[in-house]
Amino acid sequence: MSEKIALVSCSGLSPLGLVVRAATVELALDEDNIVAACITEYSAQPNQCSPILNDANVVSISGCEDDCTSVILEEKGIDVVKNIPAEKIVKEFDLNPNDAARLDEDGELAVKKLKEVILKELKDL
């Protein structure tokens, strides 16, 4: 996992959206080769994406089955090398984030587990 990786995460207004954003931002702060990218920026730009995605393996982190993140990136012509489904992960580990505005104890547990799973998934890139 030495190449640059851009994590583009769900920005949904749900507890899971908050968990996904927190996990990706924390990973970008912790890991030198990871950057967190804003899906809202990409959806707002008519025909371009930020240069932050240049020369990076783009990984989308979806919050639900709609997978808006990957859909938006694909519409912009961005090659998504991997999608990590956060909803599936929290269900698999019986985690229950329940606040869309603040990370409570359940939300923090979900962030921690999601970060672990994302890092494991990134090793395969």
C-alpha positions in Angstrom: 0.0 0.0 0.0 2.7 2.4 -0.9 1.0 4.2 -3.8 -1.2 7.2 -3.2 -4.8 6.3 -2.4 -7.7 8.7 -2.5 -10.6 7.7 -0.3 -13.8 9.2 -1.5 -16.6 8.7 1.0 -20.3 8.9 1.5 -21.5 12.3 2.7 -25.0 11.2 3.6 -26.9 12.8 6.5 -27.2 9.6 8.4 -25.3 8.2 11.3 -23.4 6.0 8.9 -22.5 9.0 6.7 -20.9 10.6 9.7 -19.1 7.4 10.6 -17.8 7.0 7.0 -16.5 10.6 6.8 -14.8 10.3 10.2 -13.1 7.1 9.3 -11.8 8.3 6.0 -10.6 11.6 7.4 -8.8 9.9 10.3 -7.1 7.5 7.9 -5.9 10.4 5.8 -4.5 12.0 8.9 -2.8 8.8 10.1 -1.4 7.5 6.8 1.0 9.4 4.6 -0.2 7.8 1.3 -3.9 8.3 1.9 -5.9 11.4 1.1 -9.6 12.0 1.8 -11.6 13.5 -1.0 -14.9 15.3 -0.9 -17.7 13.7 -3.0 -19.7 16.9 -2.8 -17.0 18.8 -4.7 -17.1 16.3 -7.5 -20.8 16.3 -7.8 -20.9 20.1 -8.0 -18.2 20.5 -10.7 -19.7 20.1 -14.2 -16.9 18.3 -16.0 -14.0 18.0 -13.8 -12.6 16.5 -10.6 -10.1 17.9 -8.2 -6.4 17.2 -9.0 -6.3 15.4 -5.6 -7.4 12.3 -7.6 -4.6 12.5 -10.1 -2.1 9.7 -9.8 -4.1 8.0 -7.0 -5.9 4.8 -6.7 -9.4 5.9 -6.1 -11.4 4.0 -3.5 -15.0 4.8 -2.8 -16.6 4.2 0.6 -20.3 3.8 0.2 -22.7 4.4 3.1 -25.7 2.5 1.7 -26.8 0.4 -1.3 -27.4 3.4 -3.4 -23.6 3.9 -3.6 -23.9 7.6 -4.7 -20.1 8.0 -4.3 -19.2 5.5 -7.0 -22.1 6.7 -9.3 -20.9 10.3 -9.1 -17.3 9.3 -9.7 -18.1 7.1 -12.7 -20.3 9.9 -14.2 -17.1 12.1 -14.0 -15.0 9.5 -15.7 -13.0 8.5 -12.6 -11.8 4.9 -12.4 -12.8 3.5 -9.0 -10.4 0.7 -8.2 -12.4 -0.6 -5.2 -15.6 0.1 -3.4 -15.9 -0.6 0.3 -19.5 -1.0 1.5 -19.7 0.5 5.0 -23.3 -0.5 5.6 -22.4 -4.2 5.1 -19.4 -3.8 7.5 -21.4 -2.3 10.3 -24.1 -5.0 9.9 -21.5 -7.8 9.8 -19.9 -6.6 13.1 -23.3 -5.8 14.7 -22.4 -2.1 15.1 -25.1 0.5 15.6 -24.1 4.1 15.0 -27.2 6.1 15.9 -26.4 9.8 15.7 -26.0 11.8 12.5 -24.6 14.9 14.2 -22.1 13.5 16.8 -20.1 10.4 17.3 -21.2 8.8 20.4 -19.7 5.6 21.8 -21.5 3.4 19.2 -20.3 5.7 16.4 -16.7 5.6 17.7 -16.8 1.8 17.7 -18.1 1.8 14.1 -15.4 4.3 13.0 -12.7 2.1 14.6 -13.9 -1.1 12.9 -14.4 0.6 9.6 -10.9 2.0 9.6 -9.5 -1.5 10.4 -11.5 -3.0 7.5 -10.5 -0.2 5.1 -6.8 -0.7 5.8 -7.1 -4.4 5.3 -8.9 -3.9 2.0 -6.3 -1.4 0.8 -3.5 -3.9 1.3 -4.8 -5.8 -1.7 -4.4 -2.8 -4.1 
